[in-house]
């Protein structure tokens, strides 16, 4: 049966990370995978998460399955965090949630529900977008269209082109938007631009789907949710995929949630039932550990305060890295890298060609994607000078 199966190429990001691990150069630098690294190059465990885990170990009395929809305190905490208390009150009874294995699981469950509601519907995704969006969406039967987003010339959002492209989105279409900290560009919409998109959705009838995987790593927990909440206030239906991988550091725990904002209580009940049915056939039951930990942190005042302080510190460090990186690149190359300091979150395109990105990999053991997308959060005092020197050598 398997003898005719083709050997598939490695994932474009994970494959490069594996290549870096195999590189014998002791001064190699991996800027590929989207994981937050601290100053020592380690992906840290939040103190709030460690404290919650200790409490859980002391209190836990069972390893029985969670309910199909997940751990309710986690769902309540995430609805409040993402949707906000004001919108939850305004849309009372119209918001449903299902716990998922990470943000990927949330996107997939959202896609399953959308496919059930509108088989074969078009999903508009930004150019560029996170590559895994595409298989998560089209594997259920949805069809992909693209809209202009990032302008390599200006190193920012080409909003006029975005608006022009989305004029073709009609009722029955879905438009996938990055809630904050756009992956891979780091270029985000302004609150005013979010309102323009919300007005277009209301007028044209398309359904927004928002992937918000980095809330708290841009301008803060509340500011990073402006886009989501603007859309919820403007249109009857919104699908949201949220993740706790980055802002709670629960990468390996696969902790996410699919949120559905509906036009009325009956529709909310329907979407919840469809989401639970999809979850049952895709992965059966949600993983428990990460959801319980996140629920404890989100709902316990002391843990919540500790977490928010840690997250704020992390956000400030990323912003500081962006400023330092910009200054050193400009000093080394004489070029303008102001865009790096203006971007949000972990990612940035450096503006190198494919050939230059491959050259720094071959000659300097500096690993970035061929698009020159890097994870800024992988920089630290021990490697930033090597990174700057490598980029300057090919610029």
TAWOCOR-V829500 format. One record per backbone hydrogen bond with DSSP energy under -1.0 kcal/mol. CO is the residue of the C=O (numbers start at 1). NH is the residue of the N-H. If there is no record, write none. Layout:
# TAWOCOR-V829500
co=(CO & CO)
nh=(NH & NH)
This chain:
# TAWOCOR-V829500
co=(2 & 11 & 13 & 14 & 15 & 16 & 17 & 18 & 20 & 25 & 29 & 31 & 33 & 38 & 42 & 46 & 47 & 48 & 49 & 50 & 51 & 52 & 53 & 54 & 55 & 56 & 67 & 69 & 71 & 72 & 73 & 74 & 75 & 76 & 77 & 78 & 79 & 79 & 84 & 85 & 86 & 87 & 89 & 91 & 94 & 96 & 98 & 100 & 100 & 101 & 102 & 103 & 104 & 105 & 106 & 107 & 108 & 109 & 110 & 111 & 112 & 113 & 114 & 118 & 121 & 122 & 123 & 124 & 125 & 127 & 127 & 130 & 131 & 132 & 133 & 134 & 135 & 137 & 137 & 143 & 145 & 147 & 149 & 151 & 151 & 156 & 157 & 158 & 159 & 160 & 161 & 162 & 165 & 166 & 170 & 173 & 174 & 175 & 177 & 182 & 186 & 190 & 191 & 192 & 193 & 194 & 195 & 196 & 197 & 198 & 199 & 200 & 201 & 207 & 208 & 209 & 210 & 211 & 212 & 214 & 220 & 222 & 223 & 225 & 226 & 227 & 228 & 229 & 231 & 231 & 238 & 239 & 240 & 241 & 242 & 244 & 251 & 255 & 256 & 257 & 258 & 259 & 260 & 261 & 264 & 265 & 266 & 267 & 268 & 269 & 270 & 271 & 272 & 273 & 274 & 275 & 276 & 277 & 278 & 279 & 279 & 283 & 288 & 289 & 290 & 291 & 292 & 293 & 294 & 295 & 296 & 300 & 301 & 302 & 303 & 304 & 305 & 306 & 307 & 308 & 309 & 310 & 311 & 312 & 313 & 314 & 315 & 316 & 317 & 318 & 319 & 320 & 321 & 322 & 323 & 324 & 325 & 326 & 327 & 328 & 329 & 330 & 337 & 339 & 346 & 348 & 353 & 354 & 355 & 356 & 357 & 358 & 359 & 360 & 360 & 365 & 367 & 369 & 372 & 373 & 374 & 375 & 376 & 377 & 380 & 380 & 383 & 384 & 385 & 386 & 387 & 388 & 389)
nh=(5 & 15 & 17 & 18 & 19 & 20 & 21 & 22 & 23 & 28 & 367 & 375 & 35 & 41 & 38 & 50 & 51 & 52 & 53 & 54 & 55 & 56 & 57 & 58 & 59 & 60 & 70 & 99 & 75 & 76 & 77 & 78 & 79 & 80 & 81 & 82 & 83 & 84 & 88 & 89 & 90 & 91 & 92 & 94 & 262 & 260 & 258 & 102 & 256 & 105 & 106 & 107 & 108 & 109 & 110 & 111 & 112 & 113 & 114 & 115 & 116 & 117 & 118 & 121 & 143 & 174 & 145 & 176 & 147 & 149 & 150 & 133 & 134 & 136 & 137 & 138 & 139 & 140 & 142 & 123 & 125 & 127 & 158 & 155 & 156 & 151 & 159 & 162 & 163 & 164 & 165 & 166 & 168 & 169 & 173 & 207 & 124 & 209 & 211 & 186 & 344 & 194 & 195 & 196 & 197 & 198 & 199 & 200 & 201 & 202 & 203 & 204 & 205 & 175 & 239 & 177 & 241 & 179 & 243 & 217 & 224 & 225 & 226 & 229 & 230 & 231 & 232 & 233 & 234 & 235 & 261 & 210 & 259 & 212 & 257 & 250 & 254 & 244 & 100 & 242 & 98 & 240 & 96 & 238 & 268 & 269 & 270 & 271 & 272 & 273 & 274 & 275 & 276 & 277 & 278 & 279 & 280 & 281 & 282 & 283 & 284 & 285 & 292 & 293 & 294 & 295 & 296 & 297 & 298 & 299 & 300 & 304 & 305 & 306 & 307 & 308 & 309 & 310 & 311 & 312 & 313 & 314 & 315 & 316 & 317 & 318 & 319 & 320 & 321 & 322 & 323 & 324 & 325 & 326 & 327 & 328 & 329 & 330 & 331 & 332 & 333 & 334 & 340 & 343 & 376 & 374 & 357 & 358 & 359 & 360 & 361 & 362 & 363 & 364 & 366 & 29 & 31 & 372 & 350 & 369 & 348 & 378 & 379 & 37 & 383 & 384 & 387 & 388 & 389 & 390 & 391 & 392 & 393)
